[in-house]
Amino acid sequence: MERYQLIKELPSEERPYEKCCTYGPGALSDAELLAVILRTGTKGRSSLSLARQLLMSPQCKEGIQGLCRFSLAQLQKQKGIGKVKGIQILCVAELSRRIAKSTARNQLSFTSPESIANYYMEDMRHEKQERILLVLLNARGDLICDRFLFSGTISSAIASPREIFLEALKYEAVNLVLLHNHPSGDPSPSEEDIYLTARLSECGRLLDVPLMDHIIIGDRKYMSFREENLIR
């Protein structure tokens, strides 16, 4: 039977909490940081062992960012993770997402596809289904509002140009940007993406509410129809 070393059995300089106090959080590994958040383990198993277990799960196969992919129910299926620890992990993941978005906000410019993609990246790249986000802008290019309008299956989201432009007209938008995510992580456009963009671009010209860009969010990467000269 595998033996899990308890925190108290470690030399004091190797215990995550004490190590953080002495050297700062930058000296801690991903597992050690997570162990500090979890604080306690379970009977016969340390918080460090629980942290390592989580980081070896399929959701975290690409690294610690996989914590954002867990639901509370999935976390509670992990041995030693109950409701309280699950909520702690979810809150840390959400806090990291908000910090990343707040940082991106400082560089946000709706004339820059990269800036837009960076700002919405953490909101969209962890989604398990495709979701379509409508961004409405005024005459100065400032944000009026942004709204998720559609969700689909894991491979598709059904978007209605009629509903998109009803929203734009309701808020008296002058320009709009569309974003949607690809759960696969690959932002390459499908034939349906290209067809939808062409329809929205044509509707925008007719209604004098132009589609400035359609941005597909992948995993830490994006594709802009504007940058690829696929919007006239």
C-alpha positions as CSV (number, residue, x, y, z in Angstrom):
1,M,0.0,0.0,0.0
2,E,1.3,3.5,-1.0
3,R,2.3,5.6,2.0
4,Y,1.6,9.3,1.9
5,Q,4.0,11.4,3.9
6,L,2.4,13.8,6.3
7,I,3.3,17.4,6.4
8,K,4.6,17.1,10.0
9,E,7.0,14.4,8.9
10,L,8.7,16.8,6.5
11,P,11.7,18.9,7.6
12,S,10.3,22.3,8.6
13,E,12.1,24.0,5.7
14,E,10.2,21.7,3.2
15,R,6.8,22.3,4.6
16,P,4.8,24.5,2.2
17,Y,3.5,27.0,4.7
18,E,6.9,27.5,6.4
19,K,8.7,27.5,3.1
20,C,6.4,30.3,1.9
21,C,7.1,32.3,5.1
22,T,10.8,32.0,4.6
23,Y,11.3,32.3,0.9
24,G,8.0,33.8,-0.4
25,P,5.3,32.2,-2.6
26,G,7.6,32.3,-5.7
27,A,9.7,29.5,-4.2
28,L,6.8,27.1,-4.0
29,S,5.9,24.5,-6.6
30,D,2.3,24.4,-8.0
31,A,1.5,21.5,-5.7
32,E,2.9,23.4,-2.7
33,L,0.9,26.5,-3.5
34,L,-2.2,24.4,-3.7
35,A,-1.4,22.6,-0.5
36,V,-1.2,26.0,1.3
37,I,-4.7,26.9,0.0
38,L,-6.1,23.5,1.1
39,R,-4.5,23.9,4.5
40,T,-5.3,20.4,5.8
41,G,-5.3,17.0,4.4
42,T,-7.4,14.0,5.4
43,K,-6.7,11.0,7.7
44,G,-3.3,9.6,6.8
45,R,-2.9,11.9,3.8
46,S,-1.4,15.4,3.7
47,S,-2.6,18.5,1.9
48,L,0.5,18.2,-0.3
49,S,-0.5,14.7,-1.3
50,L,-4.0,15.9,-2.1
51,A,-2.6,18.7,-4.2
52,R,-0.4,16.4,-6.2
53,Q,-3.3,14.1,-6.8
54,L,-5.4,16.9,-8.3
55,L,-2.5,18.1,-10.5
56,M,-2.1,14.6,-11.9
57,S,-5.8,14.4,-12.8
58,P,-6.9,14.3,-16.5
59,Q,-8.2,17.9,-16.2
60,C,-4.7,19.1,-15.3
61,K,-2.8,17.2,-18.0
62,E,-1.6,20.5,-19.5
63,G,-0.8,22.1,-16.1
64,I,-2.2,23.9,-13.2
65,Q,-4.6,25.9,-15.4
66,G,-6.6,22.7,-15.5
67,L,-8.0,23.6,-12.1
68,C,-10.3,26.0,-13.9
69,R,-11.9,23.1,-15.7
70,F,-13.2,21.4,-12.6
71,S,-16.8,21.7,-11.4
72,L,-17.6,21.3,-7.8
73,A,-19.1,17.9,-8.4
74,Q,-15.9,16.7,-10.2
75,L,-13.8,18.0,-7.4
76,Q,-15.8,16.1,-4.8
77,K,-15.2,12.9,-6.7
78,Q,-11.5,13.3,-6.0
79,K,-10.6,11.2,-2.9
80,G,-10.1,13.5,0.1
81,I,-11.8,16.6,-1.5
82,G,-15.1,17.5,0.1
83,K,-17.4,20.4,-0.4
84,V,-15.3,22.9,1.6
85,K,-12.0,22.1,-0.2
86,G,-13.8,22.0,-3.5
87,I,-15.1,25.5,-3.0
88,Q,-11.7,26.7,-1.9
89,I,-10.2,25.5,-5.2
90,L,-13.0,27.0,-7.3
91,C,-12.6,30.3,-5.6
92,V,-8.8,30.3,-6.2
93,A,-9.4,29.5,-9.9
94,E,-12.0,32.3,-10.2
95,L,-9.7,34.7,-8.4
96,S,-6.9,34.0,-10.8
97,R,-9.2,34.4,-13.8
98,R,-10.4,37.8,-12.5
99,I,-6.8,39.0,-11.9
100,A,-5.8,38.0,-15.5
101,K,-8.9,39.8,-16.9
102,S,-8.2,42.9,-14.8
103,T,-4.6,43.0,-16.0
104,A,-5.8,42.6,-19.6
105,R,-8.3,45.5,-19.1
106,N,-5.4,48.0,-18.8
107,Q,-4.4,47.2,-22.3
108,L,-7.9,46.8,-23.8
109,S,-8.5,48.5,-27.1
110,F,-11.5,47.5,-29.3
111,T,-9.4,48.4,-32.4
112,S,-6.9,45.7,-31.5
113,P,-8.0,42.0,-32.0
114,E,-5.2,40.8,-29.8
115,S,-6.3,43.2,-27.0
116,I,-9.9,42.0,-27.3
117,A,-8.9,38.3,-27.3
118,N,-6.6,38.8,-24.3
119,Y,-9.4,40.5,-22.3
120,Y,-12.0,37.8,-22.9
121,M,-9.5,34.8,-23.0
122,E,-10.0,33.7,-19.4
123,D,-13.8,34.1,-19.6
124,M,-14.0,31.7,-22.6
125,R,-11.1,29.4,-23.0
126,H,-12.2,26.9,-20.3
127,E,-15.8,26.5,-21.5
128,K,-16.8,23.0,-22.3
129,Q,-19.4,24.2,-24.8
130,E,-19.2,26.8,-27.6
131,R,-20.6,30.1,-26.4
132,I,-21.1,33.3,-28.5
133,L,-20.4,36.7,-26.9
134,L,-21.7,39.9,-28.5
135,V,-19.7,43.0,-27.8
136,L,-21.5,46.3,-28.6
137,L,-19.7,49.6,-29.1
138,N,-20.7,53.2,-29.4
139,A,-19.6,55.9,-31.9
140,R,-16.3,56.5,-29.9
141,G,-15.5,52.8,-29.9
142,D,-16.2,52.5,-26.2
143,L,-18.0,49.4,-24.7
144,I,-21.7,49.7,-24.3
145,C,-22.2,46.2,-23.0
146,D,-21.2,42.6,-23.7
147,R,-23.6,39.7,-23.5
148,F,-23.4,35.9,-24.0
149,L,-26.3,35.2,-26.4
150,F,-25.9,31.5,-27.4
151,S,-24.6,28.3,-26.1
152,G,-24.4,25.1,-28.1
153,T,-23.2,21.6,-27.9
154,I,-19.5,20.8,-27.4
155,S,-18.9,21.3,-31.1
156,S,-21.4,24.0,-32.2
157,A,-23.4,27.0,-31.1
158,I,-26.4,28.1,-33.1
159,A,-26.3,31.8,-33.8
160,S,-29.2,33.9,-35.2
161,P,-28.2,37.1,-37.0
162,R,-31.7,38.4,-36.3
163,E,-31.2,38.1,-32.5
164,I,-27.7,39.6,-32.7
165,F,-28.8,42.7,-34.6
166,L,-32.0,43.1,-32.4
167,E,-29.6,43.4,-29.5
168,A,-27.4,45.8,-31.4
169,L,-30.3,48.1,-32.3
170,K,-31.8,47.9,-28.8
171,Y,-28.6,49.3,-27.3
172,E,-28.1,51.8,-30.2
173,A,-24.7,50.2,-31.0
174,V,-22.7,51.7,-33.8
175,N,-20.3,48.8,-34.2
176,L,-20.2,45.2,-32.9
177,V,-17.6,42.5,-32.3
178,L,-18.5,38.8,-32.1
179,L,-16.4,36.3,-30.1
180,H,-16.9,32.6,-29.6
181,N,-14.8,29.8,-28.2
182,H,-13.7,26.4,-29.5
183,P,-13.6,23.9,-26.6
184,S,-11.0,21.9,-28.6
185,G,-8.5,24.7,-28.0
186,D,-7.9,25.1,-31.8
187,P,-9.2,28.5,-33.0
188,S,-9.2,27.6,-36.7
189,P,-12.5,28.6,-38.2
190,S,-15.0,26.0,-39.5
191,E,-17.0,26.3,-42.6
192,E,-20.0,27.3,-40.4
193,D,-17.9,30.0,-38.7
194,I,-16.9,31.5,-42.1
195,Y,-20.5,31.3,-43.4
196,L,-21.9,33.0,-40.2
197,T,-19.3,35.8,-40.4
198,A,-20.2,36.5,-44.0
199,R,-23.9,36.7,-43.2
200,L,-23.3,39.0,-40.2
201,S,-21.0,41.2,-42.2
202,E,-23.6,41.6,-44.9
203,C,-26.4,42.3,-42.4
204,G,-24.2,44.8,-40.6
205,R,-23.7,46.8,-43.9
206,L,-27.4,46.8,-44.6
207,L,-28.3,48.0,-41.1
208,D,-25.3,50.4,-40.8
209,V,-24.1,48.5,-37.8
210,P,-20.9,47.0,-39.1
211,L,-19.3,43.8,-37.8
212,M,-15.8,45.0,-36.8
213,D,-14.4,41.5,-36.1
214,H,-15.2,37.9,-35.3
215,I,-12.7,36.4,-33.0
216,I,-12.4,32.7,-32.2
217,I,-11.0,31.9,-28.8
218,G,-8.9,28.8,-28.4
219,D,-6.6,27.7,-25.5
220,R,-4.3,30.7,-25.0
221,K,-4.6,31.6,-28.7
222,Y,-7.1,33.2,-31.0
223,M,-8.0,33.8,-34.6
224,S,-9.3,37.1,-35.9
225,F,-11.3,37.4,-39.1
226,R,-10.2,41.0,-39.4
227,E,-6.5,40.1,-39.1
228,E,-6.9,37.4,-41.7
229,N,-8.7,39.8,-44.0
230,L,-11.8,37.6,-44.0
231,I,-14.1,40.5,-43.2
232,R,-14.7,43.1,-46.0
